[in-house]
Amino acid sequence: MASLEKAVEEPLDILCEFRRYKAIEAAGNNDNKNPTASSVEQRAVESSCLRLYELFQSSNGGNSRVTTSLRRDQTISFLHRGLKNLSEGFECLDASRPWLVYWILHSLELLNVSIGGQQRLNIIKFLAQCQNPDGGFGGGPYQVSHLAPTYATVNALVILGGNEAYKIINRETLVEWMNQLRLDDGSFIMHIGGEVDIRGVYCALSVAMLTNTFSEELFHKTAQWVLKCQTYEGGFGGVPGMEAHGGYSFCGLAALMFLKKGRLCNIDTLLKWAANRQMRVEGGFQGRTNKLVDGCYSFWQGGIFPLLQELLKDEEALQHTSWLFDHRALQEYLIVCCQDTRGGLVDKPGKSRDYYHTCYTLSGLSVAQHMPCDRRTVLGDPANLLVPTHPLFNIGQDAVEAAKSYFSHLSVPIP
């Protein structure tokens, strides 16, 4: 796994800054003294976060409920248990089993933990059983091929790495299947007979780029369709005409970056919209305008900024800007407010831990730690430093390079 030696530029102290108190005073006026269900819930979340920040400050980190340290060992144990057994509460995710594998493997990868030996081979064998004769992967063995679990499966196999994992992917049939999902306007349906969704475009592009199956024919007009999904707010919706949303916005911008068309979107409005999704009190991100903070958007929204930074890197006004969002506030929210004392991470205070939120909160934490120009900033304990995640694929950069090196020697199948 990646070496983390000498990666910390300078540990920072967590402080419950005065701006938080001023921000909550301002937030209290947002409903014009006419509370709604949404505004009441928003104030409750703000209060929960402030109590944790105040508790941390007053106890100087001595209280067991709050800490400046990532509960690394407990989280690793939580993740390892998920690879072996899941409770009956996970029955609702039976069609998302490759996702569970990916969420857990990527979380471990970010924590610099690799999977080897018989366990690695068992996971590869299971993922192979999820591939269908048509070339796509389903949410489990004998389930219909779908772009979302196909993306998750390919990511998981790339994280595991090695010939045994790479050879599972039947690239020729995979391309034929994805070509059946492409519509004439360049969009993709999620599965045969399924719905159009910008996530489908992102999943197809990510898989194609990792496995060297990308072709101009397969993604003809795709960039033009994605551009139609950008809304008046600046973010992207799931399809043209839908409300801007964090997950869709990451998928839209990442898709354009894959296609080398990122500068064709309205960068100014996207930057303004994304920056305004960071909550003034909590420090984390919301997914949509007037919604609650959620730990998973630490990546879905936070992950937009490295891509924007790449697009804007030559702008003179940004030459001396370290980041385009408050990376310290985001780390503060994740470390103080989103950790379960038993390990794992959560959506927001009071919620239950799960593998989805653990994956994307850790991904967002990695984004916030690994600054532009190869700088590192770690809030709290220097041991909180995570492995850098690739800003487009959301898997480790070393894993991406290894997969691309392997697949680059194979010819590109033409649909």
C-alpha positions in Angstrom: 0.0 0.0 0.0 1.0 3.7 -0.3 3.7 5.0 2.0 2.5 7.8 4.3 5.9 8.7 5.8 6.7 12.4 6.1 3.3 13.3 4.6 2.0 15.7 7.3 2.8 19.3 6.7 1.6 20.4 10.1 -1.0 19.1 12.5 -3.7 21.6 13.3 -5.7 22.1 16.5 -9.4 21.7 16.5 -11.1 24.9 17.8 -14.7 25.7 18.3 -14.3 29.0 16.5 -16.3 32.1 17.1 -17.6 32.0 13.6 -19.7 29.0 14.5 -21.7 31.0 17.1 -22.2 33.8 14.7 -23.2 31.4 12.0 -25.9 29.8 14.1 -27.2 33.2 15.0 -27.5 34.0 11.3 -29.1 30.6 10.6 -31.8 31.2 13.1 -33.1 34.0 10.9 -33.4 32.0 7.8 -37.0 31.0 8.5 -38.1 34.7 9.1 -39.4 33.6 12.5 -41.9 31.3 10.8 -40.4 27.8 11.6 -41.0 25.0 9.2 -40.3 21.3 9.7 -37.1 21.7 7.7 -35.9 24.7 9.6 -36.6 23.1 12.9 -34.7 19.9 11.9 -31.8 22.1 10.6 -31.5 23.9 13.9 -31.6 20.5 15.8 -28.6 19.2 13.7 -26.7 22.5 14.2 -27.3 22.2 17.9 -26.1 18.6 18.0 -22.9 19.5 16.2 -22.3 22.6 18.4 -22.7 20.5 21.6 -20.0 18.1 20.3 -17.7 20.9 19.4 -18.2 22.6 22.8 -17.8 19.3 24.6 -14.5 18.7 22.8 -13.3 22.2 23.6 -14.3 22.1 27.3 -12.8 18.7 27.9 -9.7 19.3 25.8 -10.3 16.0 24.2 -10.6 14.1 27.4 -14.2 13.0 27.0 -14.6 9.6 25.4 -17.4 10.9 23.1 -15.2 13.2 21.2 -11.6 13.0 20.0 -9.2 14.5 17.6 -8.1 11.0 16.6 -9.5 8.8 13.9 -10.7 5.6 15.6 -8.7 3.7 13.1 -8.4 0.3 14.9 -12.1 0.1 15.7 -13.1 1.1 12.2 -10.8 -1.5 10.7 -12.4 -4.2 12.9 -15.8 -3.0 11.8 -14.8 -3.2 8.2 -13.2 -6.7 8.5 -16.4 -8.0 10.1 -18.4 -6.8 7.2 -16.4 -8.8 4.8 -17.3 -12.0 6.7 -20.8 -11.6 8.1 -23.6 -9.1 7.8 -26.6 -8.9 10.1 -30.2 -9.4 8.8 -30.5 -5.7 8.7 -28.5 -5.7 5.4 -31.1 -7.9 3.6 -32.4 -4.8 1.9 -29.0 -4.5 0.2 -29.1 -7.9 -1.4 -29.0 -6.3 -4.8 -26.0 -4.2 -3.8 -23.5 -6.8 -2.7 -20.7 -5.6 -5.0 -21.3 -2.1 -3.6 -20.8 -3.5 0.0 -17.6 -5.1 -1.1 -16.4 -1.9 -2.8 -17.3 0.3 0.2 -15.5 -1.9 2.6 -12.4 -2.5 0.4 -12.0 1.2 -0.4 -12.4 2.2 3.2 -9.7 -0.3 4.2 -7.5 1.0 1.3 -7.8 4.5 2.6 -6.8 3.3 6.0 -3.7 1.7 4.3 -4.9 -1.9 5.0 -4.7 -4.5 2.2 -6.5 -7.7 1.7 -4.5 -10.8 0.8 -4.3 -14.6 0.9 -7.3 -16.7 0.7 -9.7 -13.9 1.7 -8.6 -12.0 -1.4 -9.2 -15.0 -3.6 -12.6 -15.6 -2.0 -13.7 -12.1 -2.8 -12.5 -12.3 -6.4 -14.4 -15.6 -6.8 -17.6 -14.0 -5.4 -17.3 -11.0 -7.7 -16.7 -13.3 -10.7 -20.1 -15.0 -9.9 -21.8 -11.6 -10.2 -20.7 -11.3 -13.9 -23.4 -12.3 -16.4 -22.9 -13.8 -19.9 -23.9 -10.4 -21.4 -20.7 -8.9 -19.9 -22.2 -6.7 -17.2 -22.3 -7.4 -13.4 -25.4 -7.7 -11.3 -26.0 -6.8 -7.7 -25.3 -10.4 -6.8 -25.0 -13.8 -8.5 -27.8 -14.4 -11.1 -29.0 -10.8 -10.8 -29.6 -8.6 -13.8 -26.6 -6.7 -15.2 -26.7 -3.0 -14.0 -24.2 -0.2 -14.5 -24.1 0.7 -10.8 -22.9 -2.7 -9.5 -20.7 -3.0 -12.6 -18.9 0.1 -11.5 -18.6 -1.1 -8.0 -17.3 -4.5 -9.0 -14.7 -3.1 -11.4 -13.5 -0.7 -8.6 -13.3 -3.6 -6.1 -11.3 -5.7 -8.5 -8.9 -2.9 -9.2 -8.4 -2.3 -5.5 -7.6 -6.0 -5.0 -5.3 -5.8 -8.0 -3.3 -8.6 -9.7 -3.9 -10.8 -12.7 -6.5 -13.0 -10.9 -8.7 -9.9 -10.4 -8.2 -8.2 -13.7 -8.9 -11.3 -15.8 -12.3 -11.7 -14.3 -13.5 -8.8 -16.5 -14.6 -10.0 -19.9 -13.9 -6.8 -21.8 -15.3 -7.8 -25.2 -18.8 -8.7 -23.8 -18.7 -5.8 -21.4 -18.3 -3.3 -24.3 -21.1 -5.0 -26.2 -23.4 -4.8 -23.2 -22.6 -1.1 -22.5 -23.2 -0.3 -26.2 -26.8 -1.7 -25.7 -27.3 0.8 -22.9 -26.2 3.8 -24.9 -29.0 5.9 -26.4 -28.8 8.0 -29.6 -28.5 11.2 -27.6 -25.3 9.9 -25.8 -27.0 9.1 -22.5 -27.0 5.7 -20.9 -29.8 3.7 -19.3 -28.8 1.9 -16.1 -29.8 -1.6 -17.3 -31.7 -3.1 -20.2 -35.2 -1.6 -20.1 -34.1 0.8 -17.3 -34.0 4.5 -16.6 -31.7 7.2 -18.0 -29.5 8.7 -15.3 -26.3 10.8 -15.3 -24.8 8.2 -12.9 -25.0 5.7 -15.7 -22.8 7.9 -17.8 -20.3 8.2 -15.1 -20.3 4.5 -14.2 -19.8 3.6 -17.9 -17.0 6.1 -18.4 -15.2 5.1 -15.2 -15.3 1.4 -16.1 -14.2 2.1 -19.7 -11.3 4.2 -18.6 -10.1 1.7 -16.0 -10.3 -1.3 -18.3 -9.1 0.4 -21.6 -12.5 -0.1 -23.3 -13.2 3.6 -24.0 -13.9 4.5 -27.6 -15.3 7.6 -29.3 -18.0 5.4 -30.8 -19.2 4.2 -27.4 -19.5 7.7 -26.0 -20.6 9.6 -29.1 -22.6 12.7 -28.0 -22.2 11.9 -24.4 -20.6 15.2 -23.4 -23.4 17.1 -25.1 -26.0 15.2 -23.1 -24.2 15.7 -19.8 -23.9 19.5 -20.4 -27.7 19.6 -20.7 -27.9 18.3 -17.1 -26.3 21.4 -15.6 -29.0 23.5 -14.0 -29.5 27.2 -13.4 -28.1 26.8 -9.9 -24.8 25.5 -11.3 -24.9 21.9 -10.2 -26.0 18.9 -12.3 -29.3 17.0 -12.1 -29.9 13.3 -12.8 -31.3 14.2 -16.2 -31.9 17.5 -18.0 -34.5 19.5 -16.1 -33.9 17.9 -12.7 -32.8 19.7 -9.5 -29.0 20.1 -8.9 -27.7 17.4 -6.5 -24.3 16.6 -5.1 -24.0 13.0 -6.3 -25.2 13.9 -9.8 -22.9 17.0 -9.9 -19.8 14.9 -9.1 -20.9 12.4 -11.8 -21.5 15.1 -14.3 -18.3 16.9 -13.8 -16.2 13.7 -13.6 -17.8 12.5 -16.8 -16.8 15.7 -18.6 -13.3 15.4 -17.2 -13.0 11.8 -18.5 -14.1 13.2 -21.9 -11.7 16.1 -21.6 -14.7 18.5 -21.9 -14.7 19.9 -18.4 -14.2 23.5 -19.5 -17.5 23.3 -21.6 -19.6 23.5 -18.5 -20.3 26.7 -16.6 -17.5 26.4 -14.1 -18.3 29.7 -12.3 -21.8 28.7 -11.4 -20.8 25.2 -10.5 -18.1 26.5 -8.1 -20.5 28.9 -6.5 -23.1 26.3 -6.1 -20.7 23.6 -4.7 -19.0 26.1 -2.3 -22.4 27.1 -0.9 -23.3 23.5 -0.1 -20.7 23.6 2.8 -22.7 24.3 6.0 -21.5 27.3 8.0 -22.1 25.7 11.4 -21.5 22.0 10.9 -18.6 22.3 8.4 -19.8 19.4 6.3 -21.7 19.4 3.1 -25.4 19.2 2.2 -26.5 17.4 -1.0 -29.0 20.0 -2.2 -30.1 23.5 -1.4 -31.9 23.7 2.0 -31.2 20.1 2.9 -29.4 18.8 6.0 -25.7 18.0 6.3 -24.7 14.5 5.4 -21.3 12.8 5.8 -21.4 11.1 2.5 -21.4 14.4 0.7 -18.0 15.0 2.1 -17.0 13.2 -1.1 -19.9 13.7 -3.5 -19.6 17.5 -2.9 -16.0 17.7 -1.6 -14.8 15.6 -4.5 -15.9 18.2 -6.9 -13.2 20.7 -5.8 -10.1 18.8 -6.8 -11.6 18.5 -10.3 -12.4 22.3 -10.4 -9.0 23.0 -9.0 -7.5 21.1 -12.0 -9.7 23.1 -14.4 -8.7 26.4 -12.8 -5.1 25.7 -12.1 -3.9 28.2 -14.6 -6.1 31.0 -13.4 -4.0 33.8 -11.9 -6.4 34.5 -9.1 -6.0 31.0 -7.8 -2.2 30.8 -7.9 -2.0 31.4 -4.2 -5.2 29.6 -3.1 -4.6 26.4 -1.3 -8.2 25.1 -1.6 -11.6 26.2 -2.9 -13.5 25.1 0.2 -12.9 25.1 3.9 -11.0 21.8 4.2 -10.3 22.3 7.9 -14.0 22.7 8.7 -14.8 19.5 6.8 -12.1 17.5 8.6 -13.4 18.9 11.9 -17.0 17.8 11.1 -15.9 14.3 10.1 -13.5 13.7 13.1 -15.6 15.2 15.9 -19.2 14.7 14.7 -19.2 11.7 12.4 -17.3 9.0 14.3 -19.1 6.1 16.0 -17.3 5.2 19.3 -17.3 1.6 18.2 -15.7 2.4 14.9 -17.1 3.3 11.5 -18.6 6.7 10.5 -22.0 8.1 10.2 -24.2 10.6 8.3 -24.6 13.0 11.1 -24.7 13.0 15.0 -27.3 10.5 16.2 -27.3 8.3 13.1 -26.1 4.7 12.9 -22.9 3.7 11.3 -22.9 1.8 8.0 -20.4 0.9 5.3 -21.7 3.4 2.8 -21.2 6.4 5.0 -17.9 5.0 6.3 -16.6 4.8 2.7 -17.6 8.2 1.6 -16.8 10.1 4.8 -13.3 8.6 4.7 -13.1 9.5 1.0 -14.1 13.1 1.8 -11.6 13.1 4.6 -8.8 12.0 2.2 -9.8 14.7 -0.2 -9.7 17.4 2.5 -6.2 16.2 3.7 -4.5 16.0 0.3 -4.2 19.5 -0.8 -3.2 20.8 -4.3 0.5 20.8 -5.2 1.1 17.7 -3.2 0.6 19.5 0.1 -0.9 17.7 3.1 -2.9 19.1 6.0 -4.1 16.9 8.7 -6.5 18.1 11.5 -5.8 16.7 14.9 -3.6 13.6 15.3 -1.1 13.3 12.5 -2.0 9.6 12.4 -5.3 10.6 11.0 -3.7 10.9 7.6 -5.3 8.7 4.9 -4.1 7.3 1.6 -5.0 9.7 -1.2 -8.0 8.8 -3.3 -8.1 9.3 -7.1 -10.3 12.3 -7.7 -12.1 10.7 -10.6 -12.4 7.0 -9.7 -12.5 7.3 -5.9 -10.1 4.4 -5.5 -6.4 4.6 -4.4 -4.1 6.2 -7.0 -1.7 3.3 -6.8 -4.4 0.9 -7.7 -5.6 3.0 -10.6 -2.1 3.2 -12.1 -1.5 -0.6 -11.7 -4.8 -1.3 -13.5 -4.2 1.1 -16.3 -0.7 -0.3 -16.8 -2.2 -3.9 -17.1 -5.1 -3.0 -19.4 -3.1 -0.6 -21.6 -1.4 -3.5 -23.3 -4.7 -4.9 -24.5 -6.5 -3.7 -27.6 -9.6 -1.6 -27.3 -12.8 -3.6 -28.2 -14.9 -1.7 -30.7 -18.7 -1.9 -30.0 
